Amino acid sequence: MNWSAGTVRLLTEPVPWPVTDHPRTAAVSSFGISGTNAHVIVQQAPAPPAEAELPAEQPDFGLGLWPLSARTPAALRAQADRLHTHLLAHPGVDLADVAYSLATTRAHHPYRAVITGAVDGADPRDDVLGALEALRDGHPHPQLIEHHYLAHLRGKTVFVLPGQGGQYVGMGRELYAQHRVFADMVDDCDEALRPFTGWSVRDVLRQEPGAAALERVDVVQPVLFTMMVSLAEVLGSYGITPDAVIGHSQGEIAAAYIAGVFSLPEAAQIVARRSQALGELCGAGAMASVLLGAEQLEPLLQPWNNAVSISAINGPSHTIISGEPGALQEFSAACERDGIQFRQIAVDYASHCAQVEAVRERLLAELGPLNPALARIPLYSTVGQAVSGEPLDTTTMDAEYWYRNLREPVRFYDRVAERLAAGECTFVELSPHPVLAPALSDTLAQTPGRAQSTVVITLHRERRDHDSLAMALAQLHTHGHSPSWPALYPRAHTVALPTYPFDHRRYWLAPSGPSPVAALADGEEAVAASPRTLAATLATQSPQQRLDTLTAMVTATAAAVLAHPDPAGLDPDGPLKDLGIDSLTAMELRNALNRHTGLALPATVVFDHPTPAKLAGHLAELLDDPAAPPVPAAQAGTRGDDPAGNRLAHVDQAVFLTMRAVHGTQVQFIWVYDRDVNLDGLQRFQRNLGRGLLGRRVERSPIPFARDHWVMAPPRDGIDIAATPRRRSDVSAWADERVRLPVDPEWGPGWHLGMLPLEGGGAAISLVVSHTIVDGIGFVEAIADAAEGRTRDLGYPPPGSRTVRRALREDSRQTVQELPGIARALVAAARRAWPDRKQFASSIKAAPPSPGAAGTDQAVEVPALTAYIDPAQWDARAKSLGASSNSLVAGVACRLAVRVGRVRDDGKVTLRFPVSLRTEGDTRGNALTVVDVAVDPTHAATDLRDAQAKITRAILAGMENPDEEFLATFPLAAMVPKRLNRRLAGMAAGGASLPVTVSNFGDLSAAVNRPDGSDADYAYMRSYEPDIKKSTLEHIGGQLFVGSGRGNGKIFLRISAYVLGRENTKDELREIISRTLAEFDLTAEIES
């Protein structure tokens, strides 16, 4: 750039900004000394648009919707609190301006709420403030609607047009008087219908003297047609248009008009002639509603032959029948006798049955040649013979079609079920009063996995039209179908509002605080105390001071384990159980106290001394006793299974050899972002993963019966980023594809990281690792370390660093040194095998085949699904059952086991708990034991107290003495031949006990949810067994796995199941999960 030309120069003093033909534009740059630069382009603001004035005689309808949203439920409550405070501080602010500003100047996040009210007439300020208080405090309010909207599961909008039944005198009168769009459409319908009816539909709605009687069938159906198409016009004026339409009986005429198949005069002709033809049938028939499914109802109608028949199938338990009045009366008596709900419909004709054949020729003649066009909106026909999974070719909607529309049964339920099978739907019933909403709701309740689908009613006879319409628009917005806000507030202006209540995180380095001794005495930073610091502090204190210090330390440590926001608010005399300490967190608290005190506390210490004060008193006694046991080396490092040098621990050796003999297990973590991922942050995350527990491989020993070694793995090349973005609904399928990619702990790669860009923005991330390299808890810790930039020097040598001669010498010597331990393992194996010798013998004879075995055996894809549940709902349900959050997982697992038939002969369910033995600095791949607990599932959904006590005792015993149970025989792992290893693996995985694996990862730290340095919107973790064979699953009696965790404001359950003799599809599993959670009164978002 030639600066000397003078065309560009630094701005050193104020100068006029000339007006040109284009918007004035300026650039501002800032260059920081640290290297951070910022550049902003500023452009002249556009002129405000001219305010559109509405005609004085046709005022705005005055709907009031105040939308609020946030990324989390807590932030939504905080948002309500901020707005409540703001409105109290600014009593003169125009509430219409507030509503408009909330809608147009704020992003709409997943957790949504809308407050409804009127902006004209009575001042709604008190109602708005009351609703804000209710939202802040988590209470219901009649003018408050809430919903957790998932953008990637946004449903299609389906307008539903019902038949007869929603009419009442006075319907639409308020709308006609106050809503310009509605009134204009009613006038247009009145003009179109008059040539065929000879009376005024407008007069009927306005209840003018001399208007036609609404009770007549040739009056009510044209009036209902007018109501439906006028309501569609009203919603359209607010920007709500359908993705599809479904009509029921005469409602198909309104559906055809809305879809653009007919002009208004043509549609008016059809509805008028059709209703007039029905007049011929009056007095000869009757109709009724029966609360039974069609399949259940058909056999019950057989005694009446054709005198009564099914005329409409509205839902899974909503069916309409029609026929001769006498026959219906007899059937009504039979229903009353059998306890079947039966309701007579107030008509004296029978449609959708054989009686309609009498008016066929009249309809064909009066409708004459129609000219149906191709629909501009998909129309799904409910006419019996036209039903299919595809939209109707609307050019076939001729006179013959409309005869069949009146003659054949209405298959409404089929069409709704098909739409739900295709994806989430928002059904909007356009009617003066709900007619099909109950059947729609029933269908939704019977359709698993459709948590985002809903039914919206437009008007209700018991409510003002204004209130009903506002509630409908509010419900649509919370489900992702927002109205046009300028259309709602044509005269409003933007005003200043409170900003978003961000969950702030501090990134500045904290200044150094008081000395550790002083901090410990004050109860601050107690969780960071070391044994040496603690001992020095206690040595200078009186007995009471020592007790106070230890009480503060225990309380602060418990708060840290529970992530409690206010440690000072914890009551030292309050039971730890009431604070949320359960069997899992009790172990974390015990381990933390061991680190702080240098003691070797038993696993039951937290339950033996159940309050912080009592536990502190016990610690004081132990610390005063010079003979108190110190922390053994096994607890400080990797327990008694500590590998010599870089040799695999016994459990790791067994897991590795089992993988080679049968199949391996892989662990996967999935994150989903609603925004673009920070690639630099994700690359740092990948590099850090390779510098921790994941950065290793197995190198085989040259001696077949010796333990293998860990060696350093080479760095990963890069992140596997998909070239083509995919839909959000494809994330599950992509995750399945990623977890099937091979990982190998010996030959590599032992893990891989991938990213999928999503259409419309956002991304999904997958991390998969071999279970040989790290177990679930270790995987979570490795992720948290990598996300926070912590790396570990494991000291492993590079591959091939030992010569064969050296390896033979070292491994032979080490194996000889382990012979006493191997002998003890042989004794333990014999002791364990003797009680189960029959099962052992049968397992030896019938083992699952090896992965490479020839034949027709097929690999099986075990279906798996993730359910997300609100933590507040989950915790409240656990408390009501007398259980902890973790025990509720066990309860759900019990009832799942019952549903899939995984119950022992004695009626109990064997719950298998992998229990972590991982300690700080642990380098084992699999630091765990396994505890089996037999639980009676009968009362799992009503009372979990006994089950929780039994599970807690068993887990504590298993943790206290793991070597006496699960781990006793593992020193033999390297010496077991592959064939026998394969058979023993089958015995362990199944057998007569039919175990149900329940793996709980507890509260995941915030860092686990930040692979790119910022919070993901959704996350879950799962295990996966690639290439597992059908014969293997049959040999072990099937499989049921329930994994759980808590993170990012959600409880997630990852459930996989394979049931012998079933199809084992995801749809089948989704229904099982949905019904099981319903037993516990839990609602979930179930994603595939």
ZIVENRA-V762451 format. One record per helix or strand. SS is the DSSP state (H for helix, E for strand). FROM is the first residue (numbers start at 1). TO is the last residue. If there is no record, write none. Layout:
<<SS & FROM & TO> <SS & FROM & TO>>
//
This chain:
<<H & 3 & 5> <E & 25 & 31> <E & 37 & 43> <E & 63 & 70> <H & 73 & 89> <H & 95 & 104> <E & 111 & 118> <H & 125 & 137> <E & 144 & 148> <H & 151 & 153> <E & 156 & 161> <H & 173 & 178> <H & 180 & 197> <H & 201 & 206> <H & 217 & 237> <E & 244 & 247> <H & 251 & 258> <H & 264 & 281> <E & 286 & 290> <H & 294 & 304> <E & 308 & 315> <E & 318 & 323> <H & 325 & 338> <E & 342 & 345> <H & 354 & 367> <E & 378 & 380> <E & 383 & 383> <H & 384 & 386> <H & 394 & 396> <H & 399 & 407> <E & 410 & 410> <H & 412 & 422> <E & 425 & 429> <H & 437 & 445> <E & 454 & 457> <H & 465 & 478> <H & 485 & 488> <H & 516 & 522> <H & 526 & 528> <H & 531 & 539> <H & 543 & 562> <H & 567 & 569> <E & 575 & 575> <H & 576 & 579> <H & 583 & 597> <E & 599 & 599> <H & 605 & 608> <E & 611 & 611> <H & 612 & 624> <E & 630 & 630> <H & 633 & 636> <H & 639 & 641> <E & 647 & 647> <H & 650 & 661> <E & 666 & 673> <H & 679 & 689> <E & 696 & 699> <E & 709 & 712> <E & 720 & 721> <E & 726 & 726> <H & 728 & 740> <E & 751 & 758> <E & 763 & 770> <H & 776 & 787> <E & 798 & 798> <H & 804 & 817> <H & 819 & 835> <H & 837 & 845> <E & 859 & 859> <E & 864 & 869> <H & 871 & 880> <H & 885 & 899> <E & 908 & 916> <E & 928 & 936> <H & 945 & 960> <H & 962 & 964> <H & 970 & 975> <H & 978 & 989> <E & 996 & 1003> <H & 1006 & 1009> <E & 1018 & 1024> <E & 1029 & 1029> <H & 1030 & 1035> <E & 1039 & 1047> <E & 1050 & 1058> <H & 1066 & 1079> <E & 1085 & 1087>>
//
